[in-house]
Amino acid sequence: MTALVLLSLQLSSVLSCSEAQEHIASAVNPEDSVSMMTTYGVNTLISDSGVIKYRIVTERWDVNTVRQPSRWEFMKGIFFEQFDEQFHVQAYIQADTAWYFDKMRLWKLRGRVSIRNVKGLIYTSEELYWDGMKHEFYSTVFSRVVTPERTMEGSYFRSDEKMEHYLVTNSKGSFMASDMEAEEEEPAATEQNDSLAEEPYVRPAPQKHRKY
């Protein structure tokens, strides 16, 4: 009887040790998810409200709908042509890398960012945001704006999509002598309220917004 009890205990011990154990891997982090679509050698037109507005040229285009917010990624650089209503080129935009957050209609351009428009304006920075809902550009890092008349630099930049009306803060720059002579003839009250002035240039003061 004792032998049977010992045999029963040994069998139960062996069976309990041989039970299969479930191995569960950790959950996949959405931030590590791969792109849902990758396209190489892209040259395509982009429309807005049924009107062709841009041409995109890029070596690689990744679409990721798993990461939140969902996005397009351009890690090999990107080049834009910007068109007006008559399909005339108005500006050229390029950057080393770019992300487009489709639900917010927001572009983030990084690296050697530059914009050139048909009026001779050249904008350069290391980072620029392009808000497709507000139809404006803005940057919170050092930016440089060069026009045929003047050169401006500042730590904050905001502009409309046509780069015709823009704002620079904490700015410094060089200007033509004609600008300075015209400025000396302006009354002092204009300089105190220059953020609302319609003149193309008013002498900038530190830590204040200036409109050009």
Salt bridges, closest charged atoms under 4 A:
ASP48 OD2 - ARG105 NH2 3.12
ASP62 OD2 - ARG60 NE 2.87
GLU73 OE2 - ARG67 NH1 3.48
GLU81 OE1 - ARG55 NE 3.03
ASP84 OD2 - HIS88 ND1 3.62
ASP96 OD2 - ARG112 NE 3.09
GLU127 OE1 - ARG110 NE 3.37
GLU136 OE2 - ARG158 NH1 2.34
GLU153 OE2 - ARG144 NH1 2.25
GLU161 OE1 - HIS135 ND1 3.35
GLU164 OE2 - LYS119 NZ 3.25
ASP179 OD2 - ARG150 NH2 3.24
GLU183 OE2 - ARG203 NH1 3.14
GLU191 OE2 - ARG203 NH1 3.63
ASP194 OD2 - ARG210 NE 2.86
